Amino acid sequence: MRGCVLPEYHLPQKTTALLRALVLLFMVVGCIFGGQVTAKDQSNILDEKSQLEKIQQEVKRSQQKLDSLRNIEIATQQKIANYDQKISTNKKVISRLTRQLKKIRSKLGKTEQELQQKQEQLDRTKRKYLGDIRHFYVKAATRHSNALWESPDAELLFHKQAIYMTSIGAFESEQVTQAVQLVLQTQDTLDKLTGEKHRMTSLKKQKEVATALEKNRKQKKEKTLERLRRKKLLESDRMLTLKQAAEEMERVIDRLERERIARQRKNKQYQPGPSVFATLKGQLIAPFKGKVITPFGHFKDPVTRLESFSPGIIIKGKPGASVRAVAAGDIAHVGNLRGYGNFIIINHDNQYYTTYAGLGETFVQKGEYVSEGTKLAVAGKDGQVRFELRKQREPLDPVKWIRIDSF
């Protein structure tokens, strides 16, 4: 075929123009479809990145909450230390008051004995004084009854005896007066010691009451501290779980990015069909009979006063009671997650997912199709079931989808 030359073939001008138009049309269609696939993939990746940012924000809030719990723990420990100091001080005061009361009681006993002795001495002095007076007057009356004295010496002796008896009476009267003074002084000392005893006893009782109150406050703070430590431990576990979820989300984003690039190359896209589950809003049955104790969305922690986000609701009911599917779907996952116990995920129309956590025994398996009301499991020992509802990755408020009267 050496030297063979093909004959030139010229297409008509109209045909050439038509071919150019068809090529241009295919390029435009290819760009349109390629753009749609890229936009969808980009939307998915943006959704994942948005979810990742939410998780990162939740990690940040969890760290703030953990820091706040640590600060509260330190403040509580300081209060407990202050209570210990007050209790120790009160105990020292009580011990000192006890020693003082012991001394006062000892003095009171001695003073009471002394008062009794002086009272007895006063009684003896009085009796002697009164006896001498009676003796003097009896003798004087006898002498006075005789009209005539036997002799001048007898009369003189009588006068001497009268002077002597008068002196003795004066002396004994002074002894009585002194004895009375001693009794009064001793009684005054006794009254003062009794008053001091009552004052010390009252102070001791007040300190004992104050110590009991401080101990009671300390016990309450110790219980608060124990709760804070448990809460801090749970928050640390939660933060670790969130960080692990963020790392997992990073891997998901990388995978989606690779899948997006692969789909762009193949120029394919996926359009999900209409969802039956979407028409059930406000008509779903409750997954568990009980009371909603944790609502969906943002809420303030009662201890730290920091905001947290709950992607679902927590229902408090009877332990061991039935947990049922809110709508028909395929069991996408059955497993166990730390902090959530056994949990089940149901796929509804490949667009919506319901999650049931905090379960005890489960009765379904992955891949199984269940209808509305199917018994999935029973509640755990605490009787708290966590229920979440998502549209793809977006968490929704389950209360808006469930009939209120079904709780």
C-alpha positions as CSV (number, residue, x, y, z in Angstrom):
1,M,0.0,0.0,0.0
2,R,3.1,2.1,-0.3
3,G,2.3,5.3,-2.1
4,C,-1.4,4.7,-1.8
5,V,-3.3,7.9,-1.1
6,L,-6.9,7.9,0.1
7,P,-9.2,10.1,-1.9
8,E,-10.3,13.2,-0.2
9,Y,-14.0,13.2,1.0
10,H,-15.6,16.4,1.7
11,L,-18.9,16.5,3.8
12,P,-21.6,18.9,2.7
13,Q,-21.4,22.2,4.5
14,K,-24.9,21.7,6.2
15,T,-23.8,18.3,7.6
16,T,-20.6,19.7,9.0
17,A,-22.6,22.4,10.8
18,L,-25.0,19.9,12.2
19,L,-22.2,17.7,13.6
20,R,-20.6,20.7,15.3
21,A,-24.0,21.6,16.9
22,L,-24.4,18.0,18.2
23,V,-20.9,18.0,19.7
24,L,-21.6,21.4,21.4
25,L,-24.9,20.0,22.7
26,F,-23.2,16.9,24.2
27,M,-20.6,19.1,25.9
28,V,-23.3,21.3,27.4
29,V,-25.3,18.3,28.6
30,G,-22.2,16.7,30.0
31,C,-21.4,19.9,31.9
32,I,-24.9,20.2,33.2
33,F,-24.9,16.6,34.5
34,G,-21.4,16.9,35.8
35,G,-22.3,20.1,37.6
36,Q,-25.3,18.5,39.2
37,V,-23.3,15.6,40.5
38,T,-20.6,17.9,41.8
39,A,-23.1,20.2,43.5
40,K,-24.8,17.2,45.2
41,D,-21.5,15.7,46.4
42,Q,-20.4,19.2,47.5
43,S,-23.7,19.5,49.4
44,N,-23.1,16.2,51.2
45,I,-19.5,17.2,52.1
46,L,-20.7,20.5,53.3
47,D,-23.3,18.7,55.5
48,E,-20.6,16.5,56.9
49,K,-18.4,19.5,57.5
50,S,-21.3,21.3,59.2
51,Q,-21.9,18.2,61.4
52,L,-18.2,18.1,62.2
53,E,-18.2,21.8,63.2
54,K,-21.2,21.1,65.5
55,I,-19.3,18.2,67.1
56,Q,-16.2,20.4,67.5
57,Q,-18.4,23.1,69.1
58,E,-19.9,20.5,71.3
59,V,-16.4,19.3,72.3
60,K,-15.6,23.0,73.1
61,R,-18.7,23.4,75.2
62,S,-18.0,20.1,76.9
63,Q,-14.5,21.3,77.8
64,Q,-15.9,24.5,79.2
65,K,-18.4,22.5,81.2
66,L,-15.6,20.3,82.5
67,D,-13.6,23.4,83.4
68,S,-16.6,24.8,85.2
69,L,-17.1,21.5,87.1
70,R,-13.5,21.6,88.1
71,N,-13.8,25.2,89.4
72,I,-17.0,24.2,91.3
73,E,-15.2,21.1,92.7
74,I,-12.3,23.3,93.9
75,A,-14.8,25.8,95.5
76,T,-16.7,23.0,97.2
77,Q,-13.4,21.5,98.5
78,Q,-12.6,24.9,99.9
79,K,-16.0,25.1,101.6
80,I,-15.4,21.6,103.1
81,A,-12.0,22.7,104.4
82,N,-13.6,25.8,105.9
83,Y,-16.2,23.6,107.6
84,D,-13.4,21.4,108.9
85,Q,-11.6,24.4,110.3
86,K,-14.8,25.7,112.0
87,I,-15.5,22.2,113.4
88,S,-11.9,21.9,114.7
89,T,-12.1,25.4,116.3
90,N,-15.5,24.6,117.9
91,K,-14.2,21.3,119.2
92,K,-11.2,23.2,120.9
93,V,-13.7,25.7,122.4
94,I,-15.9,22.8,123.6
95,S,-12.9,21.1,125.1
96,R,-11.8,24.3,126.9
97,L,-15.4,24.9,128.2
98,T,-15.6,21.3,129.4
99,R,-12.4,21.8,131.4
100,Q,-13.6,25.0,132.8
101,L,-17.0,23.5,133.7
102,K,-15.1,20.6,135.4
103,K,-13.2,23.2,137.5
104,I,-16.3,25.2,138.3
105,R,-18.2,22.0,139.3
106,S,-15.3,21.1,141.6
107,K,-15.3,24.6,143.1
108,L,-19.1,24.4,143.5
109,G,-18.8,21.1,145.4
110,K,-16.2,22.6,147.7
111,T,-18.1,25.8,148.2
112,E,-21.3,23.9,149.0
113,Q,-19.5,21.9,151.6
114,E,-17.9,25.0,153.0
115,L,-21.4,26.7,153.1
116,Q,-22.8,23.7,154.9
117,Q,-19.9,23.8,157.5
118,K,-20.3,27.5,158.1
119,Q,-24.1,27.2,158.3
120,E,-23.6,24.5,161.0
121,Q,-21.0,26.7,162.8
122,L,-23.5,29.5,162.7
123,D,-26.2,27.3,164.1
124,R,-23.9,26.2,166.9
125,T,-22.8,29.8,167.7
126,K,-26.5,30.9,167.8
127,R,-27.4,28.0,170.1
128,K,-24.5,28.8,172.4
129,Y,-25.3,32.5,172.4
130,L,-29.0,31.9,173.1
131,G,-28.2,29.3,175.8
132,D,-25.9,31.7,177.6
133,I,-28.5,34.4,177.5
134,R,-31.1,32.1,178.9
135,H,-28.8,31.0,181.6
136,F,-27.9,34.6,182.5
137,Y,-31.6,35.7,182.7
138,V,-32.6,32.7,184.8
139,K,-29.9,33.3,187.2
140,A,-30.7,37.0,187.3
141,A,-34.3,36.3,187.9
142,T,-33.5,34.0,190.8
143,R,-31.3,36.6,192.4
144,H,-33.8,39.3,191.9
145,S,-36.5,37.3,193.6
146,N,-34.6,37.5,196.9
147,A,-35.5,40.8,198.6
148,L,-32.4,41.0,200.7
149,W,-28.9,40.0,199.8
150,E,-27.1,37.6,202.1
151,S,-24.1,39.8,202.3
152,P,-22.6,42.7,200.5
153,D,-20.0,40.3,198.9
154,A,-22.8,38.3,197.4
155,E,-24.3,41.3,195.8
156,L,-20.9,42.3,194.5
157,L,-20.3,38.8,193.1
158,F,-23.6,39.0,191.3
159,H,-22.7,42.3,189.7
160,K,-19.4,40.8,188.6
161,Q,-21.1,37.8,187.1
162,A,-23.6,40.1,185.3
163,I,-20.7,42.1,183.8
164,Y,-19.0,38.8,182.8
165,M,-22.1,37.3,181.2
166,T,-22.7,40.6,179.4
167,S,-19.1,40.5,178.0
168,I,-19.6,36.9,177.0
169,G,-22.9,37.7,175.3
170,A,-21.3,40.6,173.4
171,F,-18.5,38.3,172.3
172,E,-20.8,35.5,171.2
173,S,-23.0,38.1,169.5
174,E,-20.0,39.2,167.5
175,Q,-19.2,35.5,166.7
176,V,-22.8,35.1,165.4
177,T,-22.4,38.2,163.3
178,Q,-19.2,37.0,161.8
179,A,-20.6,33.6,161.1
180,V,-23.6,35.2,159.4
181,Q,-21.1,37.3,157.2
182,L,-19.1,34.2,156.3
183,V,-22.3,32.3,155.4
184,L,-23.4,35.2,153.2
185,Q,-20.0,35.5,151.5
186,T,-20.0,31.8,150.9
187,Q,-23.5,31.9,149.5
188,D,-22.5,34.8,147.2
189,T,-19.5,32.8,145.9
190,L,-21.8,29.8,145.4
191,D,-24.3,31.9,143.4
192,K,-21.5,33.3,141.3
193,L,-20.1,29.9,140.6
194,T,-23.6,28.6,139.8
195,G,-24.1,31.5,137.3
196,E,-20.7,30.8,135.8
197,K,-21.6,27.2,135.4
198,H,-24.9,28.0,133.7
199,R,-23.1,30.4,131.4
200,M,-20.4,27.9,130.5
201,T,-23.0,25.2,130.0
202,S,-25.0,27.5,127.7
203,L,-21.8,28.4,125.7
204,K,-20.9,24.7,125.4
205,K,-24.4,23.8,124.2
206,Q,-24.3,26.6,121.6
207,K,-20.9,25.4,120.4
208,E,-22.1,21.8,120.2
209,V,-25.2,22.9,118.2
210,A,-23.0,25.0,115.9
211,T,-20.6,22.0,115.5
212,A,-23.5,19.7,114.6
213,L,-24.7,22.2,112.0
214,E,-21.2,22.6,110.5
215,K,-21.0,18.8,110.3
216,N,-24.3,18.6,108.6
217,R,-23.3,21.3,106.1
218,K,-20.0,19.5,105.6
219,Q,-21.8,16.2,104.9
220,K,-24.0,18.0,102.3
221,K,-21.0,19.5,100.6
222,E,-19.3,16.2,100.6
223,K,-22.3,14.7,98.9
224,T,-22.3,17.6,96.4
225,L,-18.6,17.0,95.8
226,E,-19.2,13.3,95.1
227,R,-22.0,14.2,92.6
228,L,-19.7,16.8,91.0
229,R,-16.9,14.2,90.7
230,R,-19.3,11.7,89.1
231,K,-20.6,14.4,86.8
232,K,-17.0,15.4,85.9
233,L,-16.1,11.8,85.1
234,L,-19.2,11.4,82.9
235,E,-18.4,14.7,81.2
236,S,-14.8,13.5,80.6
237,D,-16.1,10.3,79.1
238,R,-18.6,12.3,77.0
239,M,-15.9,14.7,75.7
240,L,-13.7,11.7,74.8
241,T,-16.6,10.1,72.9
242,L,-17.2,13.4,71.1
243,K,-13.6,13.7,70.1
244,Q,-13.7,10.1,68.8
245,A,-16.9,11.0,66.9
246,A,-15.1,14.1,65.4
247,E,-12.2,11.9,64.3
248,E,-14.6,9.4,62.8
249,M,-16.4,12.3,61.0
250,E,-13.1,13.5,59.6
251,R,-12.6,10.0,58.1
252,V,-16.2,10.1,56.7
253,I,-15.5,13.4,55.1
254,D,-12.3,12.1,53.5
255,R,-14.3,9.1,52.2
256,L,-17.1,11.2,50.8
257,E,-14.5,13.4,49.1
258,R,-13.0,10.4,47.4
259,E,-16.4,9.1,46.5
260,R,-17.3,12.5,45.1
261,I,-14.2,12.5,42.9
262,A,-15.0,9.0,41.7
263,R,-18.6,9.8,40.8
264,Q,-17.5,12.9,39.0
265,R,-15.2,10.8,36.9
266,K,-18.1,8.3,36.2
267,N,-20.6,11.2,35.8
268,K,-23.3,9.5,37.9
269,Q,-25.7,10.7,40.5
270,Y,-28.3,9.3,42.9
271,Q,-31.7,10.8,43.4
272,P,-33.7,9.3,46.3
273,G,-37.4,8.6,45.8
274,P,-40.2,10.1,47.9
275,S,-40.3,9.1,51.6
276,V,-43.4,7.6,53.2
277,F,-41.9,8.3,56.6
278,A,-42.0,12.0,55.9
279,T,-45.8,11.9,55.7
280,L,-46.0,10.5,59.3
281,K,-45.0,13.7,61.1
282,G,-47.2,14.1,64.2
283,Q,-48.6,10.6,63.8
284,L,-45.9,8.4,65.2
285,I,-46.4,6.2,68.2
286,A,-44.2,6.7,71.3
287,P,-41.3,4.3,71.4
288,F,-41.6,3.9,75.2
289,K,-44.3,4.7,77.8
290,G,-43.2,7.3,80.3
291,K,-42.3,10.9,80.9
292,V,-39.9,13.0,78.8
293,I,-37.2,14.1,81.3
294,T,-34.7,15.5,78.9
295,P,-36.1,17.5,75.9
296,F,-34.6,18.0,72.5
297,G,-32.3,20.9,71.7
298,H,-30.2,23.3,73.8
299,F,-30.7,23.4,77.6
300,K,-28.9,24.8,80.6
301,D,-27.1,22.5,83.0
302,P,-28.6,23.1,86.5
303,V,-25.2,22.8,88.1
304,T,-22.8,24.6,85.7
305,R,-25.4,26.9,84.1
306,L,-23.7,26.1,80.8
307,E,-25.7,25.3,77.6
308,S,-25.6,21.8,76.2
309,F,-27.3,20.2,73.2
310,S,-29.4,17.1,73.3
311,P,-29.9,15.5,69.8
312,G,-32.9,13.5,71.1
313,I,-35.1,13.0,74.1
314,I,-34.8,10.8,77.2
315,I,-38.0,9.1,78.4
316,K,-38.3,7.9,82.0
317,G,-40.5,4.8,82.4
318,K,-40.7,1.4,84.0
319,P,-37.5,-0.7,83.9
320,G,-38.1,-3.8,81.7
321,A,-41.0,-2.3,79.9
322,S,-41.4,-2.7,76.1
323,V,-39.6,-0.5,73.6
324,R,-41.3,-0.5,70.2
325,A,-40.6,0.7,66.6
326,V,-42.3,4.0,65.9
327,A,-42.7,3.1,62.2
328,A,-41.9,0.4,59.7
329,G,-38.3,0.1,58.5
330,D,-35.1,-2.0,58.2
331,I,-32.9,-2.7,61.2
332,A,-29.7,-0.9,60.2
333,H,-27.7,-1.6,63.4
334,V,-27.9,-3.5,66.7
335,G,-25.0,-2.9,69.1
336,N,-23.7,-1.6,72.3
337,L,-22.2,1.9,73.0
338,R,-20.5,3.0,76.1
339,G,-22.8,5.3,78.1
340,Y,-25.8,4.3,76.0
341,G,-26.0,0.5,76.7
342,N,-27.7,-1.6,73.9
343,F,-29.0,0.4,71.0
344,I,-30.9,-0.1,67.8
345,I,-31.0,2.0,64.6
346,I,-33.9,1.7,62.1
347,N,-33.6,2.9,58.5
348,H,-36.8,4.4,57.1
349,D,-36.8,4.9,53.3
350,N,-33.0,5.4,53.3
351,Q,-33.7,9.0,54.4
352,Y,-34.8,8.9,58.0
353,Y,-33.3,7.1,60.9
354,T,-34.6,6.4,64.4
355,T,-32.3,5.4,67.3
356,Y,-33.3,3.6,70.5
357,A,-30.7,3.5,73.2
358,G,-30.5,2.6,76.9
359,L,-32.0,-0.8,76.2
360,G,-31.8,-4.1,78.1
361,E,-32.4,-7.3,76.1
362,T,-33.0,-6.8,72.4
363,F,-35.2,-9.0,70.1
364,V,-34.3,-8.0,66.6
365,Q,-31.3,-8.5,64.3
366,K,-29.6,-6.3,61.7
367,G,-31.2,-6.5,58.2
368,E,-34.6,-7.6,59.7
369,Y,-37.7,-5.6,58.5
370,V,-40.0,-4.5,61.3
371,S,-43.4,-2.9,61.2
372,E,-44.9,-0.2,63.4
373,G,-45.3,-1.3,67.0
374,T,-42.9,-4.2,66.7
375,K,-41.3,-4.9,70.1
376,L,-37.6,-4.2,69.6
377,A,-36.3,-4.6,73.2
378,V,-37.0,-3.8,76.8
379,A,-35.8,-0.8,78.8
380,G,-32.7,-1.1,80.9
381,K,-32.4,-1.1,84.7
382,D,-32.7,2.6,85.1
383,G,-35.8,2.8,83.0
384,Q,-34.4,5.6,80.8
385,V,-34.7,5.2,77.0
386,R,-32.9,7.7,74.7
387,F,-34.7,8.2,71.4
388,E,-33.4,10.2,68.4
389,L,-34.9,10.9,65.0
390,R,-32.7,12.1,62.1
391,K,-33.2,13.1,58.5
392,Q,-30.0,11.7,57.1
393,R,-27.5,13.4,59.5
394,E,-29.8,16.2,60.7
395,P,-31.3,15.6,64.2
396,L,-35.0,16.4,64.5
397,D,-37.2,17.1,67.5
398,P,-39.0,13.7,68.1
399,V,-41.8,15.4,70.1
400,K,-43.0,17.1,66.9
401,W,-43.3,13.7,65.2
402,I,-44.9,11.7,68.0
403,R,-48.5,11.8,69.1
404,I,-48.5,13.4,72.6
405,D,-51.3,11.1,73.8
406,S,-49.2,8.0,73.0
407,F,-46.7,8.7,75.8
